[in-house]
Amino acid sequence: MNSIEKALLRQQEQANLNKTANEQDNSDISQRDNIDDIGSLDVIDNSIIKEESQEDEIIEADIPSPDRINIDLDKLHKKGFVTSGSSRQIIDEEFRSIKRKILENAFGLISQSLTNPNIIMVTSSRPGEGKTFTAVNLALSIALEQDKTVLLVDADVLRPNVMKTLELKNQVGLMEFLLGEKANLAEVLCRTNVPKLRIIAAGKRHHLSTELLASEKMFHAVEEMANRYRDRVIIIDSPPLLGINETAVLAKLAGQAIVVAEENKTKLADIQKAVSHLNPEMAIGFVVNKAENSGSDNGYGYYYNGDE
């Protein structure tokens, strides 16, 4: 092959290389155009999803929310709370019995005759009778269910005790949402290391707590919590029934009530007066706290006496 032929061959090879490079550039441009098109579709889809999440999934919307909180389950176990540990405790069996009746009312045939049957307010006639202890244990027990999730709401805004009972730091909560400082319930909803348990803390105290709890915003929030997630149980730790106006407001929103009474302390007259503040159309049950005949090592006994 002479030098001219070699030059022509090199020229042909260079032309082929240039053609290949141009084809690759065109392919890259086409791919980028496709990626840009897909990206623009993603933006549209995300905006649609975001709008739908704001309207249809108010509790779990994709907006900033409190950090995931870790509950020290080992410490709770030692203090006599319901846990998912392998060792069986009497308290586990007691709350298993209680929650069965509650879940039956919430999702069984009787639920058709109740308003918001999956919202359960836990209260007492007077302070100090164990309602928060009961509310927390009930939430922990229901969180063990395979097909249910539970939201524990601290609505005792005058004397909030849920986070303290769990030995957790206070969080922004219900009051901040009702005051408009947080636009969405998702912003005050705390996820936990218990996969099926969520918590809304009481938040800061406010002198207009009764009016806020009686507001349209609270009503719509409760309706949203009750109806948006049909497999969710909402446990509301409510103030005592006697002498607290907030509890009567909450009683109009819940479908079930658990009245906690401390054995040998709570007066029957107080229980009767307390129940008179509840909606007679609710499913009402009673839990006897610190029962001496419970057989429990820690002295706690819980009994669900059925509907009234």
C-alpha positions as CSV (number, residue, x, y, z in Angstrom):
1,M,0.0,0.0,0.0
2,N,1.5,3.3,-1.1
3,S,1.5,6.5,0.9
4,I,-1.6,7.9,-1.0
5,E,-3.6,4.8,-0.2
6,K,-2.5,5.0,3.4
7,A,-3.6,8.6,3.5
8,L,-7.0,7.9,2.0
9,L,-7.5,5.0,4.4
10,R,-6.7,7.2,7.3
11,Q,-9.0,9.9,5.9
12,Q,-11.8,7.3,5.6
13,E,-11.2,6.0,9.1
14,Q,-11.3,9.6,10.5
15,A,-14.6,10.2,8.6
16,N,-16.0,7.0,10.1
17,L,-14.9,8.2,13.6
18,N,-16.5,11.6,13.1
19,K,-19.7,10.0,11.9
20,T,-19.8,7.7,14.9
21,A,-19.1,10.7,17.2
22,N,-21.9,12.7,15.6
23,E,-24.4,9.8,15.9
24,Q,-23.4,9.5,19.6
25,D,-23.9,13.2,20.2
26,N,-27.3,13.1,18.6
27,S,-28.2,10.0,20.7
28,D,-27.1,11.9,23.8
29,I,-29.1,14.9,22.9
30,S,-32.2,12.7,22.2
31,Q,-31.7,11.0,25.6
32,R,-31.4,14.3,27.3
33,D,-34.5,15.5,25.7
34,N,-36.3,12.3,26.8
35,I,-34.9,12.7,30.3
36,D,-36.1,16.3,30.4
37,D,-39.5,15.2,29.2
38,I,-39.7,12.5,31.9
39,G,-38.4,15.0,34.5
40,S,-41.1,17.5,33.6
41,L,-43.7,14.7,33.9
42,D,-42.3,13.8,37.3
43,V,-42.7,17.4,38.4
44,I,-46.3,17.4,37.3
45,D,-47.0,14.0,39.0
46,N,-45.3,15.2,42.2
47,S,-47.4,18.3,42.3
48,I,-50.5,16.2,41.8
49,I,-49.5,13.8,44.5
50,K,-48.6,16.7,46.8
51,E,-52.0,18.3,46.3
52,E,-53.8,14.9,46.8
53,S,-51.7,14.3,50.0
54,Q,-52.7,17.6,51.4
55,E,-56.4,17.0,50.7
56,D,-56.7,13.2,51.1
57,E,-54.0,12.2,53.5
58,I,-53.9,15.0,56.1
59,I,-52.3,12.9,58.7
60,E,-49.4,11.4,56.7
61,A,-48.8,14.2,54.2
62,D,-45.3,14.6,52.8
63,I,-44.4,17.8,54.7
64,P,-42.1,18.5,57.6
65,S,-43.0,16.7,60.7
66,P,-41.5,16.1,64.2
67,D,-38.5,13.8,64.2
68,R,-39.1,10.1,64.9
69,I,-39.1,9.5,68.6
70,N,-37.7,6.5,70.3
71,I,-39.6,5.0,73.2
72,D,-37.5,3.0,75.7
73,L,-39.5,-0.2,75.6
74,D,-37.2,-2.0,78.0
75,K,-37.7,0.7,80.6
76,L,-41.5,0.6,80.1
77,H,-41.4,-3.2,80.5
78,K,-39.7,-2.8,83.8
79,K,-42.3,-0.2,84.9
80,G,-45.1,-2.7,84.1
81,F,-46.3,-1.4,80.7
82,V,-47.5,-3.5,77.8
83,T,-44.6,-4.4,75.5
84,S,-43.9,-6.8,72.7
85,G,-41.4,-8.7,74.7
86,S,-41.4,-12.5,74.7
87,S,-42.1,-12.8,78.4
88,R,-45.9,-12.7,79.1
89,Q,-47.1,-10.4,81.8
90,I,-50.5,-10.3,83.4
91,I,-51.0,-6.7,82.2
92,D,-50.5,-7.8,78.6
93,E,-53.4,-10.3,79.0
94,E,-55.6,-7.7,80.8
95,F,-55.2,-5.1,78.0
96,R,-55.6,-7.8,75.4
97,S,-59.0,-8.4,76.8
98,I,-59.9,-4.7,76.9
99,K,-58.8,-4.0,73.4
100,R,-60.7,-6.9,72.0
101,K,-64.0,-5.3,73.2
102,I,-62.9,-1.9,71.9
103,L,-61.9,-3.3,68.4
104,E,-65.2,-5.2,68.2
105,N,-67.1,-1.9,68.9
106,A,-64.9,0.0,66.4
107,F,-65.0,-2.4,63.5
108,G,-67.7,-5.0,64.2
109,L,-71.5,-4.8,63.8
110,I,-72.0,-2.3,66.6
111,S,-69.8,0.2,64.8
112,Q,-72.7,0.9,62.4
113,S,-74.7,2.4,65.2
114,L,-71.8,4.6,66.5
115,T,-70.4,7.9,65.3
116,N,-66.6,7.7,64.9
117,P,-66.4,4.3,66.6
118,N,-62.7,4.1,66.1
119,I,-62.1,7.1,68.3
120,I,-61.8,6.2,71.9
121,M,-61.6,8.8,74.7
122,V,-59.9,7.6,77.9
123,T,-61.0,9.7,80.9
124,S,-61.8,9.5,84.6
125,S,-64.0,11.4,87.1
126,R,-61.1,13.0,88.9
127,P,-57.3,13.5,88.3
128,G,-54.8,10.9,89.5
129,E,-56.9,7.8,88.8
130,G,-54.7,6.3,86.1
131,K,-56.3,7.4,82.8
132,T,-53.0,8.2,81.1
133,F,-51.4,4.9,82.2
134,T,-54.5,3.2,80.7
135,A,-54.4,5.2,77.5
136,V,-50.7,4.5,76.9
137,N,-51.1,0.8,77.6
138,L,-54.1,0.5,75.4
139,A,-52.3,2.2,72.5
140,L,-49.2,0.0,73.0
141,S,-51.5,-3.1,73.0
142,I,-53.4,-2.1,69.9
143,A,-50.1,-1.3,68.1
144,L,-49.3,-5.1,68.4
145,E,-52.2,-5.9,66.1
146,Q,-51.2,-7.1,62.6
147,D,-53.8,-5.1,60.7
148,K,-54.3,-2.0,62.8
149,T,-52.4,1.2,63.5
150,V,-53.0,3.5,66.5
151,L,-52.7,7.2,67.0
152,L,-52.4,8.3,70.6
153,V,-53.5,11.9,71.1
154,D,-52.8,13.9,74.3
155,A,-55.8,16.1,74.6
156,D,-55.4,16.8,78.3
157,V,-54.0,20.2,77.4
158,L,-54.2,21.6,80.9
159,R,-52.2,18.7,82.5
160,P,-50.5,16.9,79.6
161,N,-49.0,13.6,80.7
162,V,-48.5,11.3,77.8
163,M,-45.0,12.3,76.9
164,K,-44.0,12.5,80.6
165,T,-45.3,9.0,81.1
166,L,-43.3,7.7,78.2
167,E,-40.3,9.7,79.5
168,L,-40.0,11.7,76.3
169,K,-39.4,15.4,75.7
170,N,-42.4,17.6,75.0
171,Q,-43.2,18.2,71.4
172,V,-45.3,20.7,69.5
173,G,-48.7,19.3,69.2
174,L,-52.4,19.7,69.2
175,M,-52.5,23.2,70.5
176,E,-50.1,24.5,67.9
177,F,-52.2,23.0,65.2
178,L,-55.5,24.5,66.5
179,L,-53.8,27.9,66.9
180,G,-52.8,27.8,63.3
181,E,-49.1,27.8,64.1
182,K,-48.9,24.4,62.3
183,A,-50.9,24.2,59.1
184,N,-51.3,20.4,59.0
185,L,-51.7,17.7,61.5
186,A,-48.8,15.9,59.9
187,E,-46.6,18.6,61.2
188,V,-47.4,17.7,64.8
189,L,-47.6,13.9,64.3
190,C,-44.7,12.0,65.8
191,R,-43.6,8.7,64.4
192,T,-42.1,6.2,66.9
193,N,-39.9,3.2,66.9
194,V,-43.1,1.1,67.5
195,P,-44.0,0.7,63.8
196,K,-47.8,1.0,64.2
197,L,-47.9,3.7,66.8
198,R,-48.1,7.5,66.2
199,I,-48.4,10.2,68.8
200,I,-49.7,13.7,68.9
201,A,-48.6,15.6,72.0
202,A,-50.7,18.2,73.7
203,G,-48.3,21.0,72.8
204,K,-48.3,24.3,74.7
205,R,-50.9,25.4,77.2
206,H,-53.4,28.1,76.1
207,H,-56.0,30.0,78.0
208,L,-58.6,29.4,75.2
209,S,-58.1,25.6,75.2
210,T,-61.9,24.9,75.6
211,E,-62.8,27.2,72.7
212,L,-60.0,25.7,70.6
213,L,-61.1,22.1,71.3
214,A,-64.7,23.2,70.4
215,S,-63.7,24.8,67.2
216,E,-64.6,23.8,63.7
217,K,-61.0,23.1,63.0
218,M,-60.9,20.5,65.8
219,F,-64.2,19.0,64.5
220,H,-62.8,18.6,61.0
221,A,-59.5,17.2,62.3
222,V,-61.3,14.5,64.3
223,E,-63.5,13.6,61.4
224,E,-60.4,13.4,59.2
225,M,-58.6,11.2,61.7
226,A,-61.6,8.9,62.1
227,N,-62.6,8.5,58.5
228,R,-59.4,8.9,56.4
229,Y,-57.8,5.7,57.7
230,R,-60.3,3.1,58.3
231,D,-57.8,0.7,60.0
232,R,-56.6,3.3,62.5
233,V,-57.7,3.5,66.1
234,I,-57.4,6.9,67.7
235,I,-56.9,6.9,71.5
236,I,-57.5,10.3,73.1
237,D,-56.1,10.9,76.6
238,S,-58.8,13.3,77.8
239,P,-59.1,15.5,80.9
240,P,-61.1,14.2,83.8
241,L,-64.9,14.6,83.4
242,L,-65.7,16.6,86.5
243,G,-64.8,20.3,86.6
244,I,-63.1,20.3,83.2
245,N,-65.1,21.8,80.3
246,E,-62.8,20.4,77.6
247,T,-63.8,16.8,78.2
248,A,-67.5,17.5,77.5
249,V,-66.4,18.9,74.1
250,L,-64.3,15.8,73.3
251,A,-67.2,13.5,74.4
252,K,-69.2,14.8,71.4
253,L,-66.5,13.8,69.0
254,A,-65.6,10.2,70.1
255,G,-67.6,7.1,69.5
256,Q,-66.3,5.2,72.6
257,A,-65.3,6.2,76.1
258,I,-63.3,4.3,78.7
259,V,-63.8,5.7,82.3
260,V,-61.0,4.8,84.6
261,A,-61.7,4.3,88.3
262,E,-59.3,3.6,91.0
263,E,-60.4,0.8,93.3
264,N,-61.1,1.9,96.9
265,K,-60.6,5.5,96.0
266,T,-63.1,6.6,93.3
267,K,-66.5,7.4,94.7
268,L,-69.5,5.8,93.0
269,A,-71.3,9.1,93.0
270,D,-68.4,10.7,91.1
271,I,-68.5,7.9,88.5
272,Q,-72.3,8.4,88.0
273,K,-71.9,12.1,87.7
274,A,-69.0,11.8,85.3
275,V,-70.9,9.4,83.0
276,S,-73.8,11.9,82.9
277,H,-71.4,14.2,81.0
278,L,-70.8,11.7,78.3
279,N,-72.8,11.2,75.1
280,P,-75.4,8.5,75.9
281,E,-75.1,7.2,72.4
282,M,-71.4,6.3,73.0
283,A,-70.2,2.8,73.8
284,I,-69.0,3.3,77.4
285,G,-66.8,0.9,79.3
286,F,-65.0,1.0,82.6
287,V,-61.5,0.1,83.7
288,V,-60.8,-0.6,87.4
289,N,-57.3,0.6,88.1
290,K,-55.0,-0.8,91.0
291,A,-57.4,-3.6,91.7
292,E,-56.3,-5.6,94.7
293,N,-57.6,-8.9,93.3
294,S,-55.9,-8.5,90.0
295,G,-53.2,-11.0,90.8
296,S,-50.7,-8.8,89.1
297,D,-47.3,-8.5,90.7
298,N,-47.4,-4.7,90.3
299,G,-50.8,-4.3,91.8
300,Y,-52.6,-3.1,88.6
301,G,-55.8,-4.7,87.3
302,Y,-57.9,-3.7,84.4
303,Y,-61.4,-4.8,83.6
304,Y,-63.7,-3.8,80.8
305,N,-67.2,-4.0,82.0
306,G,-68.9,-3.5,78.7
307,D,-71.2,-0.9,77.3
308,E,-73.7,1.0,79.2
